[in-house]
Amino acid sequence: MSDTHHVPSPSLLSLEFHAKFFPRLLRSRLSPKKNEPQGTSFSHNMELTAIVMVVVCLALLALGVPMALVQKSLLGWLLAIAGLIGIAYIIFNSTAAQRGQKPTFEKFHIWIFFFFVFLGFSAGLFITAVNHQPHLIVFTAGLLGILPGYVAGILAGLWAQSLGWVSGLLNGLAGLAIFGLVIVDMLMLVS
């Protein structure tokens, strides 16, 4: 097991947390050991069923919303409502299954953390770029935006665990969304 397992985490406001514990946690999450379990709490069959349910509900929404809004179709409204009810049920069911379990750093969602760090950088860039500031000020504001992104990322990486298995999907989507943020950041820096 990694050296962050079975060790109580220091206070979030302590220097020890940010200088030793959290960097060690990030290293262990970015390069998991081969013999270390990956932390899946449900069977592969359940995971596949859940993913299929999410895809079906999103497909219902994707089909129903345009039909309902553009064509004013009753079938479109029924499909959209069925998709929304399905998504709500999935989130409720996943959250209810996780109730009573305290979020831990052992199950920390690293891609949600990095998404918030990049989001803070992007927000800093955006706030100054829209005001047509010099590139050095825009870049500096982006670097300053990393700090609130870092804090929000730690909290979100922990809090997301309370969503149950849905948090695993969000963690993966956050990892993909980082690519979009990087592209937007590069465009803001060159414009």
C-alpha positions in Angstrom: 0.0 0.0 0.0 1.1 3.5 -0.5 2.6 5.6 2.3 -0.5 7.8 2.5 -2.8 4.8 3.5 -3.4 4.1 7.2 -1.8 7.4 8.1 -4.2 10.0 9.6 -4.0 13.2 7.6 -2.8 16.3 9.3 -5.0 19.4 9.5 -5.8 21.0 6.1 -4.6 24.3 7.5 -1.2 23.0 8.5 2.1 23.3 6.7 2.7 19.6 7.1 -0.4 18.8 5.1 0.7 21.0 2.1 4.4 20.3 2.3 4.5 16.6 3.0 1.2 14.7 3.1 -0.6 16.1 0.1 2.4 16.0 -2.4 2.9 12.3 -1.3 -0.8 11.6 -1.8 -0.6 13.1 -5.4 2.5 11.1 -6.2 0.8 7.9 -5.0 -2.3 8.6 -7.1 -0.4 9.5 -10.2 1.7 6.4 -10.1 -0.2 3.6 -8.3 1.7 0.5 -7.3 1.1 -2.7 -9.3 0.1 -4.7 -6.2 -2.1 -2.0 -4.8 -5.9 -2.4 -5.2 -7.4 0.4 -7.3 -10.3 1.0 -4.9 -13.4 -0.2 -6.8 -16.1 -0.9 -4.3 -18.6 -2.5 -6.7 -18.4 -5.4 -9.2 -17.5 -4.9 -12.8 -21.0 -5.9 -13.8 -22.5 -3.1 -11.6 -20.1 -0.6 -13.2 -21.1 -1.6 -16.7 -24.8 -1.5 -15.8 -24.4 2.0 -14.3 -22.5 3.3 -17.3 -25.1 1.9 -19.7 -27.9 3.6 -17.6 -26.1 6.9 -17.7 -25.6 6.6 -21.5 -29.2 5.7 -22.1 -30.5 8.6 -20.0 -28.2 11.0 -21.8 -29.3 9.6 -25.1 -33.0 10.2 -24.1 -32.1 13.8 -23.2 -30.2 14.3 -26.4 -33.1 13.0 -28.5 -35.9 14.5 -26.5 -34.8 18.1 -25.8 -34.5 19.1 -29.5 -37.7 17.4 -30.4 -39.5 19.1 -27.5 -38.1 22.6 -28.0 -37.9 22.8 -31.8 -40.7 20.5 -33.0 -42.9 21.0 -29.9 -43.4 17.2 -29.9 -45.1 15.4 -27.0 -42.8 12.5 -27.6 -39.8 14.8 -27.2 -41.1 16.0 -23.9 -41.7 12.5 -22.7 -38.1 11.4 -23.7 -36.6 14.5 -22.1 -38.5 13.9 -18.8 -37.6 10.2 -18.8 -33.9 11.1 -19.3 -34.1 13.7 -16.4 -35.8 11.3 -14.1 -33.3 8.6 -14.9 -30.3 11.0 -14.2 -32.0 12.1 -11.0 -32.5 8.5 -9.9 -28.9 7.5 -10.7 -27.6 10.4 -8.6 -30.0 9.8 -5.8 -29.3 6.0 -5.7 -25.5 6.6 -5.9 -25.6 9.2 -3.1 -27.9 7.1 -0.9 -25.5 4.1 -1.2 -22.6 6.3 0.0 -24.5 7.8 3.0 -22.8 7.4 6.3 -19.4 7.0 4.8 -16.9 9.7 5.6 -14.8 11.0 2.7 -11.1 10.0 3.1 -7.9 10.8 1.3 -7.5 7.1 0.5 -10.2 7.6 -2.1 -9.3 11.1 -3.1 -10.4 12.1 -6.7 -7.2 13.4 -8.2 -8.6 14.5 -11.6 -11.3 16.5 -9.9 -8.5 18.2 -7.9 -6.5 19.0 -11.0 -9.6 20.2 -12.9 -10.1 22.8 -10.2 -6.5 23.8 -10.2 -6.6 24.3 -14.0 -10.0 26.1 -13.7 -8.4 28.6 -11.2 -5.6 29.2 -13.7 -8.2 29.7 -16.5 -10.3 32.0 -14.4 -7.3 34.2 -13.7 -6.4 34.3 -17.3 -9.9 35.1 -18.4 -10.5 37.9 -15.9 -7.5 39.8 -17.1 -7.6 38.8 -20.7 -11.0 40.2 -21.3 -9.8 43.6 -20.0 -7.0 43.5 -22.6 -4.1 43.5 -20.1 -0.5 42.9 -21.1 0.4 39.2 -21.5 2.7 39.2 -18.4 -0.2 40.5 -16.2 -2.6 37.9 -17.8 -0.1 35.1 -17.1 0.5 36.3 -13.5 -3.2 36.5 -12.8 -3.5 32.9 -14.1 -0.8 31.8 -11.7 -2.6 33.6 -8.8 -5.8 31.8 -9.8 -4.1 28.5 -9.1 -4.3 29.2 -5.3 -8.1 29.3 -5.0 -8.2 26.4 -7.5 -5.9 24.4 -5.3 -8.0 24.9 -2.2 -11.3 24.3 -4.0 -9.7 21.2 -5.7 -8.8 19.6 -2.3 -12.3 20.2 -1.0 -14.0 19.0 -4.2 -11.7 15.9 -4.4 -12.9 14.9 -1.0 -16.6 16.0 -1.2 -17.2 14.3 -4.6 -16.8 10.9 -2.7 -20.2 11.5 -1.2 -21.7 11.1 -4.6 -20.9 7.4 -4.6 -20.0 5.6 -7.8 -21.1 8.7 -9.8 -18.1 10.4 -8.5 -15.9 8.0 -10.4 -17.6 9.1 -13.6 -17.2 12.7 -12.7 -13.5 12.1 -11.9 -13.0 10.7 -15.4 -14.9 13.5 -17.0 -12.9 16.1 -15.0 -9.7 14.5 -16.4 -11.0 14.9 -19.9 -12.2 18.4 -19.3 -8.6 19.4 -18.3 -7.6 19.0 -22.0 -10.3 21.5 -23.0 -9.1 24.0 -20.3 -5.5 23.7 -21.5 -6.6 24.5 -25.1 -8.7 27.5 -24.0 -5.8 28.7 -21.8 -3.4 28.5 -24.7 -5.8 30.5 -26.9 -6.1 33.1 -24.2 -2.4 33.4 -23.8 -1.7 33.9 -27.6 -4.5 36.3 -28.2 
